């Protein structure tokens, strides 16, 4: 079976092209987030995988759960996904759509992990430096991991900047062993 990312790609690209043409990138982003949240529910996943539940009924379930939150286009998108047996990759479709949207808007996502809570001034300074380094706007997700001991670890795409005390101690340990 094909990888979920391979299966999701054409759907994410189609949704992006439609949203971009209509100037509704943000609306589609919200709709896909809501759809992915519904698809992650255990009861919904059981219905998606149940051969006794028709694709139309599963699509109707999504549409009724999100009643009033979907446009005609997003409802049709759900029906197409259900008809093609692709509702299970909604989270991946959403992730790929967001990557396309971020690329269009000149935004890069950064996952920042710190040993301690950062105040707003520290975070703003870090974001400012990252924006200068990348030449793009930076959207952050910040989490705290006490095991870092100190410092910060930043992941932007496939690049990782590990300035944590744990990483520095590991490097020192390696240097001492050699």
matplotlib code that plots the C-alpha trace (Angstrom):
import matplotlib.pyplot as plt

x = [0.0, 1.2, 2.4, -0.2, 1.8, 1.7, -2.0, -2.7, -0.6, -3.1, -5.9, -3.9, -2.8, -6.3, -7.7, -4.9, -5.4, -9.1, -8.6, -5.9, -8.0, -10.9, -8.7, -9.8, -6.6, -7.5, -11.0, -9.8, -7.1, -9.8, -12.1, -9.3, -8.3, -11.9, -12.2, -8.9, -10.2, -13.4, -11.4, -9.2, -12.1, -12.1, -15.8, -15.4, -12.3, -14.3, -17.1, -14.5, -13.1, -16.4, -17.4, -21.0, -21.1, -21.4, -19.1, -22.1, -23.1, -19.6, -19.4, -22.8, -21.5, -18.6, -20.9, -23.5, -20.8, -19.5, -22.9, -22.6, -18.8, -18.3, -18.9, -20.4, -16.9, -15.6, -18.7, -18.0, -14.4, -15.5, -17.8, -14.9, -12.6, -15.3, -16.1, -12.4, -11.8, -9.4, -10.9, -8.3, -5.5, -7.3, -4.6, -1.9, -3.9, -4.2, -0.4, 0.5, -2.1, -0.6, 2.9, 1.6, -0.2, 2.9, 5.1, 2.6, 2.5, 6.3, 5.9, 8.1, 7.0, 9.5, 9.1, 10.8, 11.6, 12.9, 14.1, 12.1, 9.1, 10.1, 8.6, 7.1, 10.2, 12.5, 10.2, 9.9, 13.7, 14.1, 11.5, 13.1, 16.4, 14.9, 13.1, 16.4, 18.1, 15.4, 14.3, 10.7, 8.0, 8.2, 5.2, 6.1, 5.0, 6.7, 6.9, 8.9, 11.1, 12.9, 15.2, 17.1, 18.5, 19.0, 18.9, 16.7, 16.2, 14.7, 13.4, 12.5, 11.6, 14.4, 16.9, 17.5, 19.5, 20.2, 21.5, 20.4, 22.7, 21.9, 23.3, 26.4, 27.0, 26.6, 29.1, 31.6, 31.2, 31.9, 35.0, 36.3, 35.9, 38.0]
y = [0.0, 3.5, 5.8, 8.2, 11.2, 9.9, 9.3, 12.7, 14.8, 15.1, 16.0, 18.6, 20.1, 20.2, 21.8, 24.3, 25.3, 25.7, 27.8, 29.9, 30.6, 31.7, 33.7, 31.4, 29.9, 30.6, 29.3, 26.0, 25.8, 26.0, 23.5, 21.0, 21.3, 20.6, 17.7, 16.2, 16.5, 14.7, 12.0, 11.4, 10.4, 6.7, 6.2, 8.0, 5.9, 2.8, 4.0, 4.9, 1.4, -0.4, -2.0, -2.1, 1.8, 3.3, 6.1, 8.5, 7.8, 8.4, 11.7, 12.6, 11.9, 14.4, 17.0, 16.7, 16.8, 20.0, 21.4, 25.1, 25.0, 23.7, 25.4, 23.7, 23.1, 21.6, 19.4, 18.2, 17.6, 15.3, 13.4, 12.9, 11.7, 9.3, 8.0, 7.3, 5.8, 8.5, 10.0, 8.2, 10.5, 13.7, 14.6, 14.2, 16.2, 19.0, 18.9, 19.1, 21.8, 23.9, 23.4, 24.7, 27.6, 28.5, 28.4, 30.8, 33.2, 33.2, 31.5, 28.9, 26.8, 26.5, 23.9, 25.5, 23.3, 25.0, 23.8, 26.5, 28.7, 31.7, 35.1, 37.1, 39.3, 36.3, 34.6, 37.8, 38.2, 34.6, 34.8, 38.1, 36.3, 33.3, 35.6, 37.4, 34.0, 32.4, 35.6, 34.5, 35.0, 32.5, 30.8, 29.0, 26.2, 26.3, 23.4, 22.8, 19.8, 19.8, 17.0, 19.6, 20.9, 24.4, 26.2, 25.7, 23.3, 24.6, 22.5, 24.3, 21.8, 19.2, 21.6, 21.3, 23.8, 22.2, 24.7, 22.7, 21.9, 18.2, 18.3, 20.2, 17.7, 14.9, 16.5, 17.0, 13.4, 12.3, 14.5, 13.2, 9.6, 10.1]
z = [0.0, -0.8, 1.9, 3.5, 2.3, -1.3, -1.1, 0.5, -1.9, -4.8, -2.5, -0.6, -3.8, -5.2, -2.1, -2.1, -5.8, -5.2, -2.0, -3.6, -6.7, -4.4, -2.0, 0.8, 2.1, 5.7, 5.5, 4.0, 6.7, 9.4, 7.6, 7.1, 10.8, 11.8, 9.4, 10.6, 14.2, 13.4, 11.5, 14.6, 16.8, 17.5, 16.7, 13.4, 12.5, 13.2, 10.8, 8.1, 8.2, 8.5, 5.1, 6.3, 6.4, 3.0, 1.9, 1.5, 5.1, 6.4, 4.5, 5.9, 9.4, 8.8, 7.4, 10.2, 12.9, 11.3, 10.5, 9.6, 9.6, 6.0, 2.7, -0.3, -1.7, 1.5, 1.8, -1.8, -0.8, 2.0, -0.4, -2.8, -0.1, 1.2, -2.2, -2.9, 0.6, 1.6, 4.8, 6.9, 5.5, 6.4, 8.9, 6.3, 3.7, 6.3, 7.0, 3.3, 2.7, 5.5, 4.1, 0.7, 2.4, 4.4, 1.3, -0.5, 2.4, 3.1, 6.4, 8.0, 11.1, 13.9, 16.7, 19.8, 22.8, 25.8, 29.2, 31.0, 30.1, 27.9, 28.6, 25.6, 25.3, 25.0, 22.5, 20.4, 20.3, 19.3, 16.6, 15.3, 15.0, 13.2, 10.8, 10.0, 9.5, 7.3, 5.5, 6.2, 8.7, 11.5, 13.1, 16.3, 18.5, 21.9, 24.3, 27.5, 28.1, 31.4, 30.3, 28.1, 31.4, 29.9, 26.5, 23.5, 20.6, 17.4, 14.5, 11.2, 8.6, 8.5, 10.1, 13.9, 16.0, 19.3, 21.8, 24.8, 27.7, 27.2, 23.6, 24.7, 27.5, 25.0, 22.6, 25.5, 26.5, 22.9, 22.8, 26.1, 25.0, 21.8]

ax = plt.figure().add_subplot(projection="3d")
ax.plot(x, y, z, "-o")
ax.set_aspect("equal")
plt.show()
